[in-house]
Amino acid sequence: MHRSYQPLKPATSRYLQQRWDQSSYEDHRRKVSSTQPIVDTRGMKTPAHVQLKLKQLQLQEERLSVIDRENRLLASKLADIVCSKGLVDHRNPYQQRSLNADRRREELLLVSGQNRAVYQRITARQSEYRRRLWLDDWERAERRRDDIARYPRDSRQKSDRKVKFASVETSEPETCSTDKTT
């Protein structure tokens, strides 16, 4: 085996040179495996007072004590209910009152009075429509149409419908027929 070894530097004994090279290589590998970095990149050690978080523990203890106390109160109330005859107090002697009920009532009375006044003004007003003029105009138009027509209107074509107009002065509706005999 030492005969096949070729040293990098000239040597008188290949066998010894191989042993020296092998031991120096193993020494190098041992040093490489046990080396430590020159720059420490591990970071700071967290201080104990930051790791413990005493304030958070205190708040948690207080919260748990409050919950414990409320649970005990609730358990005692449930025990009282179980031991009692089961009567339930469901009456509320307090009446609900609105703080602005008087003001709303006044506004409602004011608005209803205004509405009543508007309604009276509307009902007292006479109609401005001139129904007699409209009817006369309609009759004139009917006569003109009959005069212009090439063929006289048949009795079937005449309109038999009646138009009702509500009169303001009387409660009876006025009836006006649309077909006229000339």
ChimeraX commands (.cxc) that place a marker at each C-alpha (Angstrom):
marker #1 position 0.00,0.00,0.00 radius 0.5
marker #1 position 2.78,2.45,0.81 radius 0.5
marker #1 position 4.25,1.69,-2.61 radius 0.5
marker #1 position 1.25,3.23,-4.38 radius 0.5
marker #1 position 1.35,6.40,-2.24 radius 0.5
marker #1 position 2.81,9.47,-3.98 radius 0.5
marker #1 position 3.85,12.21,-1.53 radius 0.5
marker #1 position 3.45,15.86,-2.50 radius 0.5
marker #1 position 6.98,16.75,-1.39 radius 0.5
marker #1 position 10.06,14.70,-2.10 radius 0.5
marker #1 position 10.67,12.19,0.71 radius 0.5
marker #1 position 13.25,9.50,1.38 radius 0.5
marker #1 position 10.69,7.11,2.84 radius 0.5
marker #1 position 7.26,6.93,1.26 radius 0.5
marker #1 position 5.95,4.84,4.11 radius 0.5
marker #1 position 6.93,7.37,6.78 radius 0.5
marker #1 position 5.73,10.28,4.69 radius 0.5
marker #1 position 2.34,8.59,4.29 radius 0.5
marker #1 position 2.06,8.08,8.09 radius 0.5
marker #1 position 3.00,11.70,8.78 radius 0.5
marker #1 position 0.56,13.00,6.16 radius 0.5
marker #1 position -2.19,10.77,7.57 radius 0.5
marker #1 position -1.61,11.95,11.16 radius 0.5
marker #1 position -1.51,15.61,10.10 radius 0.5
marker #1 position -4.78,15.11,8.17 radius 0.5
marker #1 position -6.49,13.54,11.20 radius 0.5
marker #1 position -5.18,16.34,13.39 radius 0.5
marker #1 position -6.63,18.86,10.93 radius 0.5
marker #1 position -10.02,17.10,10.90 radius 0.5
marker #1 position -10.10,17.04,14.70 radius 0.5
marker #1 position -9.33,20.76,14.85 radius 0.5
marker #1 position -12.04,21.56,12.26 radius 0.5
marker #1 position -14.66,19.58,14.14 radius 0.5
marker #1 position -13.84,21.26,17.46 radius 0.5
marker #1 position -13.55,24.83,16.20 radius 0.5
marker #1 position -15.64,27.61,17.72 radius 0.5
marker #1 position -16.75,30.73,15.82 radius 0.5
marker #1 position -14.84,33.89,16.55 radius 0.5
marker #1 position -18.01,36.05,16.41 radius 0.5
marker #1 position -20.72,35.02,18.88 radius 0.5
marker #1 position -24.05,35.08,16.98 radius 0.5
marker #1 position -26.16,33.33,19.61 radius 0.5
marker #1 position -27.85,36.49,20.86 radius 0.5
marker #1 position -28.38,37.79,24.36 radius 0.5
marker #1 position -29.62,35.67,27.15 radius 0.5
marker #1 position -33.10,36.83,28.16 radius 0.5
marker #1 position -33.12,38.31,31.65 radius 0.5
marker #1 position -35.02,36.41,34.34 radius 0.5
marker #1 position -37.40,39.27,35.14 radius 0.5
marker #1 position -38.48,39.38,31.48 radius 0.5
marker #1 position -38.95,35.62,31.28 radius 0.5
marker #1 position -41.11,35.42,34.40 radius 0.5
marker #1 position -43.52,38.30,33.59 radius 0.5
marker #1 position -44.59,38.80,37.17 radius 0.5
marker #1 position -47.16,41.51,36.37 radius 0.5
marker #1 position -48.95,39.22,33.93 radius 0.5
marker #1 position -49.02,36.46,36.55 radius 0.5
marker #1 position -50.40,38.90,39.13 radius 0.5
marker #1 position -53.18,40.07,36.75 radius 0.5
marker #1 position -54.07,36.48,35.94 radius 0.5
marker #1 position -54.27,35.59,39.63 radius 0.5
marker #1 position -56.54,38.59,40.29 radius 0.5
marker #1 position -58.79,37.66,37.38 radius 0.5
marker #1 position -59.03,34.06,38.58 radius 0.5
marker #1 position -59.87,35.23,42.11 radius 0.5
marker #1 position -62.69,37.46,40.78 radius 0.5
marker #1 position -64.06,34.57,38.72 radius 0.5
marker #1 position -63.82,32.27,41.75 radius 0.5
marker #1 position -65.69,34.77,43.93 radius 0.5
marker #1 position -68.47,35.22,41.33 radius 0.5
marker #1 position -68.79,31.44,40.98 radius 0.5
marker #1 position -69.16,31.08,44.75 radius 0.5
marker #1 position -71.85,33.81,44.83 radius 0.5
marker #1 position -73.70,32.18,41.96 radius 0.5
marker #1 position -73.50,28.77,43.64 radius 0.5
marker #1 position -74.90,30.22,46.88 radius 0.5
marker #1 position -77.77,31.88,45.00 radius 0.5
marker #1 position -78.55,28.61,43.22 radius 0.5
marker #1 position -78.50,26.79,46.56 radius 0.5
marker #1 position -80.94,29.37,47.99 radius 0.5
marker #1 position -83.25,28.86,45.02 radius 0.5
marker #1 position -83.13,25.08,45.41 radius 0.5
marker #1 position -83.83,25.31,49.15 radius 0.5
marker #1 position -86.68,27.83,48.75 radius 0.5
marker #1 position -90.27,26.98,47.85 radius 0.5
marker #1 position -89.76,28.14,44.26 radius 0.5
marker #1 position -91.56,31.48,44.35 radius 0.5
marker #1 position -90.51,33.86,41.61 radius 0.5
marker #1 position -90.61,37.60,42.05 radius 0.5
marker #1 position -91.59,38.81,38.61 radius 0.5
marker #1 position -93.31,42.08,39.47 radius 0.5
marker #1 position -91.70,45.36,38.56 radius 0.5
marker #1 position -93.23,48.23,40.57 radius 0.5
marker #1 position -91.49,50.90,38.48 radius 0.5
marker #1 position -93.34,52.54,35.64 radius 0.5
marker #1 position -91.41,53.53,32.58 radius 0.5
marker #1 position -91.50,57.23,32.03 radius 0.5
marker #1 position -90.21,59.20,29.12 radius 0.5
marker #1 position -88.33,62.37,29.93 radius 0.5
marker #1 position -89.71,64.23,26.91 radius 0.5
marker #1 position -93.30,62.88,26.90 radius 0.5
marker #1 position -94.79,66.31,27.72 radius 0.5
marker #1 position -92.90,67.97,24.90 radius 0.5
marker #1 position -93.96,65.31,22.40 radius 0.5
marker #1 position -97.59,65.65,23.52 radius 0.5
marker #1 position -97.42,69.44,23.01 radius 0.5
marker #1 position -95.92,69.00,19.54 radius 0.5
marker #1 position -98.62,66.46,18.64 radius 0.5
marker #1 position -101.37,68.87,19.75 radius 0.5
marker #1 position -99.76,71.70,17.76 radius 0.5
marker #1 position -99.46,69.59,14.60 radius 0.5
marker #1 position -103.02,68.26,14.90 radius 0.5
marker #1 position -104.34,71.83,15.35 radius 0.5
marker #1 position -102.43,72.97,12.26 radius 0.5
marker #1 position -103.75,70.00,10.28 radius 0.5
marker #1 position -107.33,70.79,11.38 radius 0.5
marker #1 position -106.91,74.42,10.27 radius 0.5
marker #1 position -105.56,73.36,6.86 radius 0.5
marker #1 position -108.46,70.90,6.43 radius 0.5
marker #1 position -111.02,73.61,7.25 radius 0.5
marker #1 position -109.43,76.02,4.77 radius 0.5
marker #1 position -109.48,73.37,2.06 radius 0.5
marker #1 position -113.11,72.37,2.64 radius 0.5
marker #1 position -114.34,75.98,2.88 radius 0.5
marker #1 position -112.79,76.91,-0.47 radius 0.5
marker #1 position -115.08,77.05,-3.51 radius 0.5
marker #1 position -114.08,75.12,-6.59 radius 0.5
marker #1 position -112.33,77.10,-9.30 radius 0.5
marker #1 position -113.33,74.70,-12.07 radius 0.5
marker #1 position -116.01,76.02,-14.42 radius 0.5
marker #1 position -117.93,72.89,-15.26 radius 0.5
marker #1 position -120.62,74.71,-17.24 radius 0.5
marker #1 position -117.99,76.16,-19.61 radius 0.5
marker #1 position -116.41,72.73,-20.05 radius 0.5
marker #1 position -119.79,71.17,-20.88 radius 0.5
marker #1 position -120.64,73.93,-23.36 radius 0.5
marker #1 position -117.26,73.53,-25.03 radius 0.5
marker #1 position -117.76,69.76,-25.23 radius 0.5
marker #1 position -121.20,70.16,-26.83 radius 0.5
marker #1 position -119.79,72.60,-29.41 radius 0.5
marker #1 position -117.03,70.15,-30.28 radius 0.5
marker #1 position -119.58,67.34,-30.64 radius 0.5
marker #1 position -121.73,69.44,-33.01 radius 0.5
marker #1 position -118.71,70.38,-35.13 radius 0.5
marker #1 position -117.64,66.75,-35.36 radius 0.5
marker #1 position -121.14,65.73,-36.46 radius 0.5
marker #1 position -121.20,68.56,-39.05 radius 0.5
marker #1 position -117.79,67.65,-40.48 radius 0.5
marker #1 position -118.39,63.89,-40.55 radius 0.5
marker #1 position -118.79,62.32,-43.96 radius 0.5
marker #1 position -121.24,59.75,-42.68 radius 0.5
marker #1 position -123.76,60.43,-39.93 radius 0.5
marker #1 position -123.08,58.80,-36.63 radius 0.5
marker #1 position -124.95,55.60,-36.07 radius 0.5
marker #1 position -126.94,55.08,-32.91 radius 0.5
marker #1 position -124.46,52.35,-31.97 radius 0.5
marker #1 position -121.57,54.81,-32.11 radius 0.5
marker #1 position -123.17,57.33,-29.81 radius 0.5
marker #1 position -121.86,57.25,-26.30 radius 0.5
marker #1 position -124.39,56.33,-23.65 radius 0.5
marker #1 position -122.11,56.86,-20.73 radius 0.5
marker #1 position -122.92,59.40,-18.11 radius 0.5
marker #1 position -120.33,61.54,-16.36 radius 0.5
marker #1 position -120.91,62.27,-12.68 radius 0.5
marker #1 position -119.62,65.45,-11.09 radius 0.5
marker #1 position -119.66,65.82,-7.33 radius 0.5
marker #1 position -121.16,69.09,-6.28 radius 0.5
marker #1 position -119.63,71.03,-3.39 radius 0.5
marker #1 position -122.82,72.85,-2.41 radius 0.5
marker #1 position -125.04,69.76,-2.32 radius 0.5
marker #1 position -124.23,66.23,-1.42 radius 0.5
marker #1 position -126.03,64.87,-4.53 radius 0.5
marker #1 position -123.85,64.24,-7.58 radius 0.5
marker #1 position -124.76,66.04,-10.78 radius 0.5
marker #1 position -125.23,63.79,-13.76 radius 0.5
marker #1 position -124.44,64.95,-17.26 radius 0.5
marker #1 position -125.06,62.90,-20.35 radius 0.5
marker #1 position -122.47,63.15,-23.11 radius 0.5
marker #1 position -124.75,62.47,-26.08 radius 0.5
marker #1 position -127.04,65.29,-27.22 radius 0.5
marker #1 position -129.76,65.29,-29.78 radius 0.5
marker #1 position -129.63,68.13,-32.25 radius 0.5
marker link #1:1,2 radius 0.2
marker link #1:2,3 radius 0.2
marker link #1:3,4 radius 0.2
marker link #1:4,5 radius 0.2
marker link #1:5,6 radius 0.2
marker link #1:6,7 radius 0.2
marker link #1:7,8 radius 0.2
marker link #1:8,9 radius 0.2
marker link #1:9,10 radius 0.2
marker link #1:10,11 radius 0.2
marker link #1:11,12 radius 0.2
marker link #1:12,13 radius 0.2
marker link #1:13,14 radius 0.2
marker link #1:14,15 radius 0.2
marker link #1:15,16 radius 0.2
marker link #1:16,17 radius 0.2
marker link #1:17,18 radius 0.2
marker link #1:18,19 radius 0.2
marker link #1:19,20 radius 0.2
marker link #1:20,21 radius 0.2
marker link #1:21,22 radius 0.2
marker link #1:22,23 radius 0.2
marker link #1:23,24 radius 0.2
marker link #1:24,25 radius 0.2
marker link #1:25,26 radius 0.2
marker link #1:26,27 radius 0.2
marker link #1:27,28 radius 0.2
marker link #1:28,29 radius 0.2
marker link #1:29,30 radius 0.2
marker link #1:30,31 radius 0.2
marker link #1:31,32 radius 0.2
marker link #1:32,33 radius 0.2
marker link #1:33,34 radius 0.2
marker link #1:34,35 radius 0.2
marker link #1:35,36 radius 0.2
marker link #1:36,37 radius 0.2
marker link #1:37,38 radius 0.2
marker link #1:38,39 radius 0.2
marker link #1:39,40 radius 0.2
marker link #1:40,41 radius 0.2
marker link #1:41,42 radius 0.2
marker link #1:42,43 radius 0.2
marker link #1:43,44 radius 0.2
marker link #1:44,45 radius 0.2
marker link #1:45,46 radius 0.2
marker link #1:46,47 radius 0.2
marker link #1:47,48 radius 0.2
marker link #1:48,49 radius 0.2
marker link #1:49,50 radius 0.2
marker link #1:50,51 radius 0.2
marker link #1:51,52 radius 0.2
marker link #1:52,53 radius 0.2
marker link #1:53,54 radius 0.2
marker link #1:54,55 radius 0.2
marker link #1:55,56 radius 0.2
marker link #1:56,57 radius 0.2
marker link #1:57,58 radius 0.2
marker link #1:58,59 radius 0.2
marker link #1:59,60 radius 0.2
marker link #1:60,61 radius 0.2
marker link #1:61,62 radius 0.2
marker link #1:62,63 radius 0.2
marker link #1:63,64 radius 0.2
marker link #1:64,65 radius 0.2
marker link #1:65,66 radius 0.2
marker link #1:66,67 radius 0.2
marker link #1:67,68 radius 0.2
marker link #1:68,69 radius 0.2
marker link #1:69,70 radius 0.2
marker link #1:70,71 radius 0.2
marker link #1:71,72 radius 0.2
marker link #1:72,73 radius 0.2
marker link #1:73,74 radius 0.2
marker link #1:74,75 radius 0.2
marker link #1:75,76 radius 0.2
marker link #1:76,77 radius 0.2
marker link #1:77,78 radius 0.2
marker link #1:78,79 radius 0.2
marker link #1:79,80 radius 0.2
marker link #1:80,81 radius 0.2
marker link #1:81,82 radius 0.2
marker link #1:82,83 radius 0.2
marker link #1:83,84 radius 0.2
marker link #1:84,85 radius 0.2
marker link #1:85,86 radius 0.2
marker link #1:86,87 radius 0.2
marker link #1:87,88 radius 0.2
marker link #1:88,89 radius 0.2
marker link #1:89,90 radius 0.2
marker link #1:90,91 radius 0.2
marker link #1:91,92 radius 0.2
marker link #1:92,93 radius 0.2
marker link #1:93,94 radius 0.2
marker link #1:94,95 radius 0.2
marker link #1:95,96 radius 0.2
marker link #1:96,97 radius 0.2
marker link #1:97,98 radius 0.2
marker link #1:98,99 radius 0.2
marker link #1:99,100 radius 0.2
marker link #1:100,101 radius 0.2
marker link #1:101,102 radius 0.2
marker link #1:102,103 radius 0.2
marker link #1:103,104 radius 0.2
marker link #1:104,105 radius 0.2
marker link #1:105,106 radius 0.2
marker link #1:106,107 radius 0.2
marker link #1:107,108 radius 0.2
marker link #1:108,109 radius 0.2
marker link #1:109,110 radius 0.2
marker link #1:110,111 radius 0.2
marker link #1:111,112 radius 0.2
marker link #1:112,113 radius 0.2
marker link #1:113,114 radius 0.2
marker link #1:114,115 radius 0.2
marker link #1:115,116 radius 0.2
marker link #1:116,117 radius 0.2
marker link #1:117,118 radius 0.2
marker link #1:118,119 radius 0.2
marker link #1:119,120 radius 0.2
marker link #1:120,121 radius 0.2
marker link #1:121,122 radius 0.2
marker link #1:122,123 radius 0.2
marker link #1:123,124 radius 0.2
marker link #1:124,125 radius 0.2
marker link #1:125,126 radius 0.2
marker link #1:126,127 radius 0.2
marker link #1:127,128 radius 0.2
marker link #1:128,129 radius 0.2
marker link #1:129,130 radius 0.2
marker link #1:130,131 radius 0.2
marker link #1:131,132 radius 0.2
marker link #1:132,133 radius 0.2
marker link #1:133,134 radius 0.2
marker link #1:134,135 radius 0.2
marker link #1:135,136 radius 0.2
marker link #1:136,137 radius 0.2
marker link #1:137,138 radius 0.2
marker link #1:138,139 radius 0.2
marker link #1:139,140 radius 0.2
marker link #1:140,141 radius 0.2
marker link #1:141,142 radius 0.2
marker link #1:142,143 radius 0.2
marker link #1:143,144 radius 0.2
marker link #1:144,145 radius 0.2
marker link #1:145,146 radius 0.2
marker link #1:146,147 radius 0.2
marker link #1:147,148 radius 0.2
marker link #1:148,149 radius 0.2
marker link #1:149,150 radius 0.2
marker link #1:150,151 radius 0.2
marker link #1:151,152 radius 0.2
marker link #1:152,153 radius 0.2
marker link #1:153,154 radius 0.2
marker link #1:154,155 radius 0.2
marker link #1:155,156 radius 0.2
marker link #1:156,157 radius 0.2
marker link #1:157,158 radius 0.2
marker link #1:158,159 radius 0.2
marker link #1:159,160 radius 0.2
marker link #1:160,161 radius 0.2
marker link #1:161,162 radius 0.2
marker link #1:162,163 radius 0.2
marker link #1:163,164 radius 0.2
marker link #1:164,165 radius 0.2
marker link #1:165,166 radius 0.2
marker link #1:166,167 radius 0.2
marker link #1:167,168 radius 0.2
marker link #1:168,169 radius 0.2
marker link #1:169,170 radius 0.2
marker link #1:170,171 radius 0.2
marker link #1:171,172 radius 0.2
marker link #1:172,173 radius 0.2
marker link #1:173,174 radius 0.2
marker link #1:174,175 radius 0.2
marker link #1:175,176 radius 0.2
marker link #1:176,177 radius 0.2
marker link #1:177,178 radius 0.2
marker link #1:178,179 radius 0.2
marker link #1:179,180 radius 0.2
marker link #1:180,181 radius 0.2
marker link #1:181,182 radius 0.2
view
